[in-house]
């Protein structure tokens, strides 16, 4: 079956790429300027948008998620396996 409007898919793809790459430098600048909040959220949002089109962004986002999970477990006192408090 032939797609009726193949150009819509291309337009959507280019919009996703433009928005993702447009937000990425904004997020990085916000990370570098501590007086302006939201750098982490904007950077993660841009990676999430780019992960729809690029495997490198998807793998980087998954790596960051893993680091954040590990950090969360450390902050809450759980072991890496998540089976209780960390032993000193």
DAZIGI-V442904 format. One line per field, one symbol per residue. ss: DSSP state (H for helix, E for strand, L for the rest). phi: phi as a letter, one per 30 degrees, with the letter a starting at -180 (. if undefined). burial: b if it has 24 or more other C-alpha atoms within 12 Angstrom, else e. Layout:
# DAZIGI-V442904
ss=???
phi=???
burial=???
This chain:
# DAZIGI-V442904
ss=LLLLLHHHHHHHHHHHHHHHHHHHHHHHHHHHLLLLLLHHHHHHHHHHHHLLLLHHHHHHHHHHHHHHHHHHHHHHLELLLLLLELLL
phi=.dddbddddddddddddddddddeddddddddcddcdjddddddddddddddcbddddddddddedddddddddddiddddickddcc
burial=eeeeeeeeeeeeeeebbebbbebbebbbeeeeeeeeeeebebbbbbbbbbbebeeebeeebeeeeeeeeeeeeeeeeeeeeeeeeeee
